[in-house]
Amino acid sequence: MKYYFIFFFITTLSYSQELTLQQAERLASLPMKCLQQEYPNKLGQLLADSTEIAPPKKLHPAFYGCFDWHSSVHGHWSLVYLLKQFPNLGNRKEIIKKLQANLSKENIAQEVAYLSKNHEKSFERTYGWAWLLKLQQELDSYNEPFARELAENLQPLTRLIVQRYIEFLPKLDYALRNGTHTNTAFGLSLAWDYALHAGNTPLLQSIKANALRLFKNDAGCPFGWEPGGTDFLSPCMEEIGIMQRVLDKHGFLKWLKDFAPALFSKKFAWEPGKVSDRTDGHLVHLDGLNFSRAWNLYALARAYPKELGHLKATADAHMQFSLPHLTDGNYEGEHWLASFALYAFWYR
């Protein structure tokens, strides 16, 4: 424990808790590097026959880079977000050019055709779905001509994903409470944010009804079980995140006192997840877990400063633990972790 606090002190001196232009350019360099990098690539398709075997760029002309489909999607989100926040971002013209090339109307039409296959209805469910809606939300709210065009291009795919959510959620009898891609709570949280932004009442109603059905009776989340060895999402904190969205303040605090009473203690402490080997694509997930915890802890501290404001320090510690390692030269983490760091900065 002593060495952890020494490390925290040192990194606090070097890494600002506010997103600066310098940090933004460092984080933008990661998706820029991989957005149009086709290999290495991990495809997640189900082959109906040999005619469906094709290179990643042909299968997914919009989202073929950054190792896999979902990482490509949130890599696009990262760049749009950074362009909005930092109008003077370096390589701005090059970033826009790459976004326009990937998110063309023709490319999105091919993505829609792929996801419309009968045997691909579960493709990227619900992690990739959630990030796609996050990308749509970011483009919708960016008042620049190029962004408005890209938002319009993306809409057919977004409509398909919204339809998939509404069809799927009532069929999900049991929530997935893991710390990886299929985590139900995370997939609902980003979808809720999009639905709220878009004023999509059917999607809002579906998410709220199914979140309450799946999570309202949960109590005593086992914080001691975290982290799992390859988690990049915090099962306890992601569930808190969706319930914070769908419940009113009184109802949420009542639920939270049953689900996670330890959070209300001013002495609450949680050690960040440690990464033994950042060249291992699964072990480096734990840096993502630290950011997942951070963005949910920030959300609690900001919304309930009197009851939960003390959690900001724990969130800061998790951020500081993993931020220094985002540009360490290992593609295993570089192709996706910038998005997680930015999402945590956004909540801060």
Helices and strands as residue ranges (DSSP letters): H 2-14, H 21-34, G 50-52, H 56-59, H 69-85, H 92-102, H 105-115, G 118-120, H 127-140, H 145-168, G 169-171, H 184-198, H 201-215, G 223-225, H 235-246, H 249-259, G 261-264, H 285-303, H 305-308, H 311-322, G 323-325, H 331-334, H 337-347
